[in-house]
Every structure is written in structure tokens, then in C-alpha cells.
Amino acid sequence: MASQDTMAKLVSLGKRRGFVFPASEIYGGLASCWDYGPLGVELKRNVKDAWWRSMVQERSDIVGLDSAILQSPKVWQTSGHVENFTDPLVDCKKCKGRFRADHLADLQCLEKPSKRPGECGGELTEPRSFNLMFKTFVGPVEDEASVTYLRPETAQGIFTNFVNVQTAARMKPPFGIAQIGKSFRNEITPGNYLFRTREFEQMEMEFFVPPEDWEKWYQEWCDIRLQWYKDLGVRPDRLRMRVHDENELAHYSNACSDVEYEFPFGWSELEGVASRTDFDLKRHSEASGKHLVYFDSQTREHYTPYVIEPAAGCDRATLAFLVDAYDEEELEKDTRVLLRLHPRLAPIKAAVLPLVKKEGMPERARNIEAALRKRLPCFYDQAGAIGKRYRRMDEVGTPLCITVDGQTAEDGTVTVRHRDSMEQVRVSEDQVVRYVVEHIEGEGD
């Protein structure tokens, strides 16, 4: 397991190199809100693209959707979120801190961080329910008739569109509807960097199956989702699938397993794979009066499909990829810090570096950069010693560095340096773009 020291180094690197900044920092920040910088936004986009590629692009039985963040409040009343989407909250009468009652063993007292809430001599109140949804108002008048909510999950927009998508896309069970989008939860105790935030992005898919086939598909999606992280380079010994006990299951679920990663702060959930039964479709059918069912033309029967839901947190996945990639390598003269990111996830795929600022090297390097930029994100750097430029690229996870040097003018070849091994090979100048593209797109296949 990576240490807490690793997490501190990663937070520092994230700000210094433009991965993640504290939101509203010039005003003192806002707790557990983060802004993704130039490299962070590329990394997160690559995570989403990798998910979409595996869940939608490479499959013929899943289609996409982008539903609205604001939905009718009846959606959340029907789904049970208004009534059941709560956490138990306690207050400390001494330090005035508010804590989740079911997480007290893992939390710190605000006055005495070495102690747990209630161990500092302060009396804790009785637990009370706290709804996690953010309220807002639609229209100019702020009254009960105009109340709505920022969505706490993307799934409900998929359920309310079940018939629309099934009919328009001409799909039949088993089939899925995938969505990536923002969700909002007024967490009592957010924290651990990007792991638990009040504004976050979800990657969810609802897979509709005949009721008798739910167990088969539930197990298959557990296997598929665990393998996805391994295929993108996460070390298998830091991953596990944890099956929920019966008393952990949500009110709509008859089975659930979590893909967990061993973060510096312990084993924690990356995504859940749940069997939601037919709960959501039936509830929305009853409340709306619309039949959210499937008609099987072969059996001439109508039935309500069961749903298998792999639901991943994009920000949590991004954090896991960063933690897992962070490495320090002791060399003869110094320590090399690098991110061993999978090439598909790396925000910069290749750096183009002229050895010196003369003898036509910058011009040739710029030509390579221009050709490469049409295919992949790349970066040009001519400032400083070549060794320091390599180190800068290692630190942000760039898989390849292309150096235009003195030999380039002689034989038309450039040096290509590989991040992980530091191996250097000579590649023809007119073939280097193909070399880079094949390395990035073929890595991990």
C-alpha cells in the first residue's frame, strides 16, 4: 500500500504541475472542491474516454445517453431519494463539528486531531437523518412549488428514458444504456483529496436483462469491471472485489459488489456493481402511469427487466490511477520521480525536444511537433538541460520523448526515449509519428 507520505507528495505534484488545484483558492478555497488544471483535465478526459470506449464503442449491446442534471422533483420522490438518501449526523457540543455517526471510528476531532469525535470531552448529540441532496429552485419565485434538486446520481435519467432509448435504438434485452455526467451530494464528511467530494462525475451504465438471467449478468459485469482497471495498468494486488453483506444492501438491490483499491488511507470503493432488480422501472411506472416495460415479440409477453448497474466514480478512478502510477526511482546521482501512467491515460503522449537552440534543431523539432499534434496530444520544450527536460516529462507521465540532436542532420534519425525503462532508440525522422502512434495505441492491447 502506498503511504500517506505518497499522498502528500502527489497532492503537491498535482498543484505544481497543473493536475489539480484547490477551487476558489484565492478566496481561501471551498472544502473538498477541486479544479482540474491543464494536465488534470486531459487525464480525466482520458479516463472517461477509456470507459466509454470499453462500455459503448467496443460493444454492440450498449448505447449512450446524456440526461439533464435538473429533473422533475417527482423523479427523486419516486426513486426514494427524498425519503431514503440520508446519512446519520451527530454534532459535538464542544467543538461544534459535524460528523457521520457511522464513520466516527475513522474521523478526527476538530480540536484534537489525535482523538476521535467525542473523545475530546465533548458530548455528541443523538444521531439524526441528514438528506444529501442539494436543493435549488426553478423559476423566479423561491417557494415549495419551485423546489427541485441537483441530481445525486445519473441513473434515474436512464430509467425514465428506458422506453425512449429502447424504441429509438431498437434494442432488446439484454442491452445497456451508458452515461457520464456530474452528480452532487452534500456530504457531511468529504475528504481524502479527490476521493469524496460534493461535486463529482459518474460513469454509470444500466444493463437491462430478462429477470431470470440477472445472476449470470451480475457476475459477468463484476468480472468485466475489475478487469478494466487491470487492463489500464493498475496493479492487481491493489485491487479486490468485495461482496456486500445483506445488511449493507440498498433498498432497491438484491446483490452488490464493490471494486476496491488500496489507497494510502486504506481499502476504499472505486465503483459498485449492483443488481437493482426491477425496482426503479416499476416505481417510475406506478408513479407516472407510463408503462416502462419490454414487449417480447417471440413470447408475446410484456415484462419489466431486471437491471445490473456498474457505477464508477470518474474522480475516484482518476485518483487511483495517479496513486498507482506514482513512483520514485533511486538513480546514481538523484531520485527520479515519475508517473507510470498507461499510455492511453497519459495527458501528454510525447514530448518533442531539440537538444540545443541552434543548428536547425528547433525548426526540425517544431515540424515533428506539428505533424504529431494532428494525431496525439504532445508538448514542445527547449528550455534547460536535456536531462532536466526528461525529468519534467517523467514527472507528468509522458511515455515518450523525441530528441532532435546532432545526428539528426547527418542521417535523418531522432532519439526516442521510453519513460519507464529510459531506453533510447533511433527512429527515422519521417517515421517517428507512426512509431509514437503505434506505441500509444497498441500499448496494453
C-alpha positions in Angstrom: 0.0 0.0 0.0 1.2 3.5 -0.8 1.9 5.6 2.3 0.2 8.8 3.4 3.6 10.5 2.6 3.0 9.4 -1.0 -0.4 11.1 -1.0 1.1 14.3 0.3 3.7 14.2 -2.5 1.0 13.5 -5.0 -1.1 16.5 -3.9 2.0 18.7 -4.1 2.9 17.4 -7.6 -0.7 17.8 -8.7 -0.8 21.5 -7.9 2.8 22.3 -9.1 2.4 20.5 -12.4 -1.1 21.5 -13.2 -3.2 18.4 -12.5 -5.4 19.6 -9.7 -5.9 23.0 -7.9 -8.0 23.9 -4.8 -11.2 25.5 -6.0 -11.6 29.2 -5.2 -8.1 29.2 -3.8 -7.6 33.0 -3.9 -10.6 33.3 -1.6 -9.4 30.6 0.8 -10.9 27.7 -1.0 -14.1 25.7 -0.5 -13.8 22.4 1.4 -13.5 19.4 -0.8 -14.0 21.2 -4.1 -11.2 21.0 -6.7 -10.4 22.4 -10.1 -8.7 20.3 -12.8 -5.7 22.1 -14.4 -4.3 21.7 -17.9 -2.9 18.2 -17.3 -5.6 17.1 -14.9 -8.4 17.8 -17.4 -6.6 15.8 -20.0 -6.1 12.9 -17.7 -9.7 12.9 -16.5 -10.9 13.1 -20.1 -8.7 10.1 -21.0 -10.3 8.1 -18.1 -13.7 8.9 -19.4 -12.7 8.1 -23.0 -11.3 4.8 -21.9 -14.5 3.9 -20.0 -16.7 5.0 -23.0 -14.6 3.1 -25.4 -14.9 -0.2 -23.4 -18.5 0.2 -22.5 -20.1 1.7 -25.6 -17.7 1.9 -28.6 -16.5 -1.7 -28.4 -19.9 -3.2 -27.7 -23.0 -3.5 -29.9 -25.4 -4.0 -26.9 -24.8 -0.7 -25.1 -25.8 2.8 -26.3 -25.2 6.3 -24.8 -27.4 8.9 -23.1 -26.8 12.4 -21.7 -29.8 13.3 -19.4 -30.4 16.6 -17.7 -28.9 17.4 -14.3 -32.2 19.1 -13.3 -35.1 16.7 -13.3 -38.7 16.9 -12.1 -38.7 16.5 -8.2 -41.2 13.6 -8.7 -38.2 11.6 -10.1 -36.4 11.8 -6.8 -39.6 11.3 -4.7 -40.4 8.2 -6.7 -36.8 6.8 -6.6 -36.8 7.1 -2.8 -34.0 9.7 -2.7 -36.1 12.3 -0.9 -37.0 9.8 1.8 -34.1 7.5 2.0 -31.0 9.3 0.7 -29.7 10.2 4.1 -26.7 9.8 6.4 -26.8 9.7 10.2 -25.4 13.0 11.5 -24.1 13.9 15.0 -22.8 17.2 16.4 -20.1 17.7 19.0 -21.4 20.3 21.5 -17.8 21.3 22.4 -16.0 21.9 19.1 -19.3 22.3 17.0 -18.0 19.8 14.5 -20.5 17.6 12.5 -19.7 14.0 11.8 -21.2 10.9 10.2 -22.4 8.8 13.0 -21.4 5.6 11.2 -17.8 6.8 10.5 -16.8 8.1 13.9 -14.0 5.5 14.2 -12.3 6.9 11.1 -12.8 10.6 11.8 -10.7 13.2 13.8 -11.8 15.6 16.4 -11.6 19.2 15.1 -9.9 20.5 18.2 -7.7 17.4 18.9 -6.9 15.6 15.6 -5.2 12.8 17.6 -8.6 11.9 19.1 -11.9 10.7 17.7 -15.1 12.7 17.8 -16.5 12.5 21.4 -13.1 11.6 22.9 -12.1 15.2 23.4 -14.5 15.7 26.3 -17.3 17.0 24.1 -20.7 15.5 24.2 -22.2 14.1 21.0 -25.8 14.7 20.1 -28.2 11.8 19.2 -27.9 10.8 15.5 -30.4 12.5 13.2 -31.0 11.9 9.5 -29.4 14.4 7.0 -30.5 14.3 3.4 -27.6 14.5 1.0 -29.3 16.2 -1.9 -28.7 19.8 -2.8 -31.9 21.8 -3.1 -32.5 24.5 -5.6 -35.4 26.4 -7.2 -36.7 26.6 -10.8 -38.0 30.0 -11.8 -38.0 33.4 -10.1 -40.1 32.5 -7.0 -38.4 30.5 -4.3 -41.2 28.6 -2.8 -42.1 24.9 -2.2 -43.8 24.7 -5.7 -40.5 25.6 -7.4 -38.2 23.2 -5.4 -36.0 20.8 -7.3 -32.7 19.1 -6.7 -29.3 18.7 -8.2 -29.1 15.1 -9.2 -27.3 12.8 -6.7 -26.8 10.1 -9.4 -27.1 9.9 -13.1 -29.0 6.6 -13.1 -32.6 7.9 -12.8 -32.3 9.8 -16.1 -31.6 6.5 -17.7 -34.6 4.8 -16.1 -37.1 7.5 -17.1 -35.7 7.3 -20.7 -35.9 3.5 -20.8 -38.7 3.3 -23.4 -37.4 6.3 -25.4 -34.0 4.7 -25.8 -35.2 1.2 -26.3 -37.6 2.2 -29.1 -35.3 4.7 -30.8 -32.2 2.5 -30.8 -34.3 -0.7 -31.5 -32.6 -2.5 -28.6 -33.9 -5.6 -26.9 -32.7 -7.2 -23.5 -30.0 -7.8 -22.7 -28.9 -4.3 -23.5 -27.4 -1.3 -21.7 -27.6 2.5 -21.5 -24.4 4.3 -20.5 -24.0 7.8 -19.2 -21.2 10.0 -18.0 -22.1 13.2 -16.0 -21.9 15.4 -13.0 -23.7 14.5 -9.7 -23.9 16.3 -6.4 -24.1 15.2 -2.8 -24.0 17.3 0.2 -21.6 15.0 2.0 -21.2 15.5 5.8 -17.5 14.5 5.9 -15.9 14.8 2.4 -12.2 14.4 2.1 -9.1 12.4 1.0 -8.4 14.7 -1.9 -10.4 13.7 -5.0 -11.9 10.6 -3.3 -15.0 12.1 -1.6 -16.2 15.5 -2.9 -19.6 17.3 -3.1 -19.4 17.7 -6.8 -18.2 14.7 -8.8 -18.5 12.9 -12.1 -20.0 9.5 -12.5 -19.7 6.8 -15.2 -22.8 4.7 -14.9 -24.4 2.0 -17.1 -27.8 0.3 -16.6 -27.9 -3.1 -18.2 -31.5 -4.4 -18.7 -31.8 -8.2 -18.7 -34.6 -10.8 -18.6 -35.4 -11.3 -14.9 -34.3 -15.0 -15.0 -30.8 -14.0 -16.3 -29.9 -11.4 -13.6 -27.4 -13.6 -11.7 -25.4 -14.5 -14.9 -25.1 -10.9 -16.0 -24.3 -9.7 -12.5 -21.3 -12.0 -12.2 -20.2 -11.2 -15.7 -20.2 -7.4 -15.1 -18.3 -7.9 -11.8 -15.6 -9.7 -13.8 -15.6 -7.1 -16.6 -15.3 -4.1 -14.4 -12.5 -5.5 -12.3 -10.5 -6.4 -15.4 -10.9 -2.8 -16.8 -8.7 -1.3 -14.1 -6.1 -4.1 -14.6 -6.0 -3.5 -18.4 -5.2 0.2 -17.7 -2.2 -0.7 -15.6 -3.5 -0.8 -12.0 -1.5 -3.4 -10.0 -3.7 -6.4 -9.3 -2.5 -6.7 -5.7 -4.0 -3.3 -5.0 -7.5 -4.3 -6.4 -10.2 -6.5 -4.9 -13.9 -7.3 -5.4 -15.8 -7.1 -2.1 -19.2 -8.6 -1.9 -21.7 -6.7 0.2 -23.3 -8.3 3.3 -27.1 -8.5 3.2 -27.4 -5.7 5.8 -25.3 -3.3 3.5 -27.6 -3.6 0.5 -29.6 -0.6 -0.6 -33.4 -0.8 -0.5 -33.5 -1.4 -4.3 -30.8 -4.1 -4.5 -30.6 -7.8 -4.1 -26.9 -8.1 -4.7 -23.9 -5.7 -4.8 -20.1 -5.9 -5.0 -17.5 -3.1 -4.9 -14.3 -2.9 -6.9 -12.0 -1.6 -4.2 -8.5 -0.1 -4.4 -5.9 0.1 -1.6 -5.4 3.8 -1.3 -2.9 5.3 1.2 -5.9 5.8 3.5 -7.0 2.1 3.2 -9.2 -0.1 1.0 -12.0 2.0 -0.5 -14.6 1.8 -3.2 -13.8 2.7 -6.8 -17.1 1.5 -8.2 -20.1 -0.7 -7.3 -21.7 -3.4 -9.4 -25.3 -3.7 -8.2 -28.3 -5.8 -9.1 -31.1 -3.2 -8.8 -33.9 -5.8 -9.6 -36.9 -4.2 -11.3 -37.4 -1.7 -8.5 -36.7 1.5 -10.4 -38.7 0.8 -13.6 -41.7 -0.5 -11.6 -41.7 2.5 -9.2 -41.5 5.0 -12.1 -44.2 3.1 -14.0 -46.5 3.3 -11.0 -45.9 6.9 -10.2 -46.0 8.2 -13.8 -48.7 6.0 -15.2 -46.4 5.2 -18.1 -45.6 1.5 -18.9 -41.8 1.1 -18.6 -41.8 -2.5 -19.8 -40.4 -4.5 -22.7 -42.6 -6.5 -25.1 -41.0 -9.7 -26.3 -42.4 -10.3 -29.8 -41.4 -14.0 -29.7 -43.2 -15.0 -26.5 -45.8 -12.2 -26.9 -45.3 -11.2 -23.3 -44.7 -7.9 -21.5 -42.2 -7.9 -18.7 -40.2 -5.5 -16.6 -36.4 -6.1 -17.0 -34.0 -6.5 -14.1 -31.1 -4.1 -14.1 -27.4 -4.7 -13.5 -25.6 -1.4 -12.7 -21.9 -0.9 -12.9 -21.4 2.6 -11.4 -17.9 4.1 -11.3 -16.7 7.4 -9.9 -14.6 9.2 -12.5 -12.7 11.3 -9.9 -12.0 8.3 -7.7 -10.7 6.3 -10.7 -8.5 9.3 -11.7 -7.1 9.4 -8.2 -6.5 5.6 -8.2 -4.6 5.8 -11.5 -2.5 8.7 -10.1 -1.7 6.9 -6.8 -0.9 3.6 -8.6 1.3 5.3 -11.2 3.4 7.4 -8.7 6.9 6.1 -8.3 10.3 7.2 -7.1 13.4 5.5 -8.6 16.8 5.8 -7.0 19.5 6.5 -9.6 23.2 7.0 -9.1 23.1 10.8 -8.7 19.5 11.6 -7.8 15.9 10.3 -7.3 13.7 10.1 -10.4 10.0 10.9 -9.7 7.7 9.5 -12.4 4.1 8.7 -13.1 3.9 5.2 -14.7 0.5 6.1 -16.3 -0.8 3.8 -19.0 -0.1 5.5 -22.4 -3.9 5.8 -23.1 -4.3 7.7 -19.9 -1.2 9.9 -20.0 -2.2 13.6 -20.6 0.9 14.2 -22.8 1.7 11.3 -25.1 5.0 12.6 -26.4 7.4 15.5 -25.8 9.5 16.9 -28.7 12.8 18.3 -27.5 15.6 20.0 -29.6 18.9 19.2 -28.0 20.1 22.8 -28.4 18.6 26.0 -29.7 20.7 26.2 -32.8 21.9 24.3 -35.9 18.3 24.0 -37.2 17.3 21.7 -34.4 14.3 23.8 -33.1 12.9 24.1 -36.6 13.1 20.3 -37.3 11.6 19.7 -33.8 8.7 22.1 -34.5 7.9 20.2 -37.7 7.7 16.9 -35.9 5.6 18.5 -33.2 3.2 19.9 -35.8 2.8 16.5 -37.5 2.4 14.7 -34.2 -0.2 17.2 -32.8 -2.6 16.2 -35.6 -2.7 12.7 -34.1 -2.0 12.9 -30.4 -1.5 15.4 -27.5 2.1 16.4 -27.4 4.4 19.0 -25.9 7.4 21.1 -27.1 10.1 22.1 -24.7 13.5 23.7 -25.4 14.3 25.2 -22.0 17.1 23.8 -19.9 19.4 20.8 -20.0 18.1 17.7 -21.8 18.3 15.7 -18.6 16.1 18.1 -16.7 13.6 18.1 -19.5 13.4 14.3 -19.4 12.8 14.5 -15.6 9.9 17.0 -16.1 8.3 14.7 -18.6 8.8 11.7 -16.4 7.0 13.6 -13.5 3.9 14.1 -15.5 3.8 10.6 -17.0 4.8 11.3 -20.6 5.5 7.9 -22.2 7.9 9.1 -24.9 10.4 11.9 -25.5 11.7 12.7 -29.0 15.0 14.5 -29.2 16.3 16.2 -32.3 20.1 16.1 -32.0 23.3 16.5 -34.0 22.9 13.1 -35.6 19.5 14.1 -37.0 21.2 16.4 -39.5 23.6 13.6 -40.5 21.2 10.6 -41.1 17.7 11.9 -40.6 17.0 10.0 -37.3 15.9 11.2 -33.9 16.3 9.8 -30.4 13.1 8.3 -28.9 13.4 7.8 -25.1 10.9 5.5 -23.3 9.7 6.7 -19.9 9.6 3.5 -17.8 12.9 1.9 -19.0 14.7 5.1 -20.1 15.8 3.1 -23.1 16.7 5.2 -26.1 16.3 4.1 -29.7 17.0 5.8 -33.1 13.9 6.3 -35.3 13.8 7.8 -38.8 12.5 11.3 -38.7 9.8 10.6 -41.3 8.6 7.5 -39.4 8.6 8.9 -35.8 4.9 9.9 -35.9 3.9 6.4 -36.9 6.2 5.0 -34.2 4.7 7.1 -31.5 1.1 6.5 -32.5 1.6 2.7 -32.7 3.3 2.7 -29.3 0.5 4.7 -27.6 -2.5 3.0 -29.3 -1.0 -0.5 -29.1 0.2 -0.4 -25.5 -1.8 -2.7 -23.3 -3.7 -4.4 -26.1 
